[in-house]
Amino acid sequence: MEVRAVTKYTGISAQKARLVVNEVRGRQAEEALAMLQFMPQSAAKVVAKTIKSALANAEENFGLEPEDMYVAKIVADEAPTRKWRRFGARGRFKPWLRRSSHITVVLAEREIA
C-alpha cells in the first residue's frame, strides 16, 4: 500500500530542497522525522511537514501503522519562478528570480519479519 502527500509552491528552491530530500530517501518515516528535526536547513521543516501529512493520510484513510511506513519515494520538483525587478545603476534593472518547489512524498508499508 502506498500513501502520498504533496506540498506545492514552497518558498524554497528545488536545488536547496533536494539537499534535504536526498538524506531521508529510503528511511523509516519516524527516523526521517527525527533526522529532519535537527537539520539546520529551512527546507527540513517543509519536508518534515509533508512526511507528517503522509503519515496522517496513512493512518486516517487506510488504517496503517506509522511504525511500518518508510519513505519509498520523495521528490523536490521545480515550481513557477516569480520574477522581481530590482533597479540598478544607469536606468537598468537587475532581475531577481524567486524560485519555488513542489515536494512529493510517497510512503509504503514495510513488512517487518
C-alpha positions in Angstrom: 0.0 0.0 0.0 1.4 3.4 -1.0 0.3 6.8 0.5 1.1 10.2 -1.0 1.3 13.8 0.3 2.2 16.8 -1.8 3.3 20.3 -0.7 3.0 22.8 -3.5 4.6 26.2 -4.1 7.1 26.1 -1.2 9.2 29.2 -0.9 12.4 27.2 -1.2 14.3 26.5 -4.4 14.2 22.9 -5.6 18.0 22.7 -5.6 18.1 23.5 -1.8 15.2 21.2 -1.1 16.9 18.3 -2.9 19.8 18.5 -0.4 17.4 17.6 2.4 15.3 15.2 0.4 18.2 13.1 -0.5 19.1 12.5 3.1 15.7 10.9 4.1 15.0 8.8 1.0 14.6 5.1 1.9 14.5 5.6 5.6 11.8 4.7 8.1 9.3 7.6 8.3 9.7 8.2 12.1 13.5 8.0 11.7 13.4 10.6 8.9 11.3 12.9 11.1 13.9 12.6 13.9 16.7 13.5 11.4 14.8 16.4 10.0 14.2 17.9 13.4 17.9 18.5 13.9 18.8 19.7 10.4 19.7 23.4 10.2 18.3 23.9 6.6 15.0 25.7 6.3 13.8 23.1 3.8 13.9 20.5 6.6 10.8 22.0 8.2 8.8 21.8 4.9 9.9 18.2 4.2 9.0 17.2 7.8 5.6 18.7 7.4 5.0 16.8 4.2 6.1 13.5 5.7 3.8 14.1 8.8 0.9 14.8 6.4 1.6 11.5 4.5 1.7 9.6 7.8 -1.6 11.2 8.9 -3.1 10.1 5.5 -1.9 6.6 6.0 -3.3 6.4 9.5 -6.7 8.1 8.9 -7.6 6.9 5.3 -6.1 3.4 5.3 -5.7 2.5 8.9 -2.0 1.7 8.6 0.5 1.8 11.4 3.1 4.7 11.3 5.8 2.4 12.6 5.6 0.2 9.5 5.9 3.1 7.0 9.1 4.1 5.1 9.9 6.8 2.6 9.6 4.9 -0.7 9.8 7.9 -3.0 10.5 11.6 -2.3 11.0 14.3 -4.9 11.5 18.0 -5.0 10.4 19.4 -8.4 10.6 22.9 -9.7 7.6 25.2 -9.4 6.9 28.5 -11.1 9.6 31.2 -10.6 8.5 34.7 -9.6 10.4 37.4 -11.4 11.0 40.6 -9.4 12.6 43.8 -10.7 15.4 45.4 -8.8 16.6 48.7 -10.2 20.2 49.2 -10.9 22.6 52.0 -12.0 22.2 53.9 -15.3 18.5 53.1 -15.6 19.0 49.4 -15.9 17.3 46.8 -13.8 18.5 43.6 -12.3 16.0 40.7 -12.2 15.6 38.7 -9.1 14.4 35.2 -9.6 12.3 33.9 -6.6 12.3 30.2 -7.1 9.8 27.7 -5.5 9.3 24.0 -5.5 6.8 21.2 -5.1 7.6 18.4 -2.7 6.1 14.9 -3.2 6.3 12.1 -0.6 5.2 8.5 -1.2 5.3 6.3 1.9 5.0 2.5 1.6 4.4 -0.2 4.1 7.4 -2.3 5.0 6.8 -5.8 6.3 8.8 -6.5 9.4 9.6 -10.2 9.6 
